[in-house]
Amino acid sequence: MPFLLPHSVTQDNVLQLEKDGLFNLATLRVVDCCNLKDFDSTVLTVLLAWQKKLQADGQQMSVQNAPEKLIVLAGVYGVAQLLGLS
């Protein structure tokens, strides 16, 4: 079962979201962005933090259903390839 991102990921909720993901680490191998509509670059921070934790445990993370804006932001920040969004 994938970890579903919420509709909104901003500075207001990103820290709680990161904690929720780390608490459910097994589900982070697949992160589904199908609900993601309202977000800023902070979503990249949490995705990278989760990926780093998984990689330290010898696992990989897959991001699915990424909206075009997320793909563009990841490209602008130079992390699209790291997140498998290129």
Buried (B, 14 or more C-beta within 10 A) or exposed (E): EBBBBBEBBEEEBBEEBBEBBBEEBEBBBBBBBEEBEEBBBBBBBBBBBBBEBBEEEEEEBEBEBBBEEBBEBBEEBEBBEBBBBE
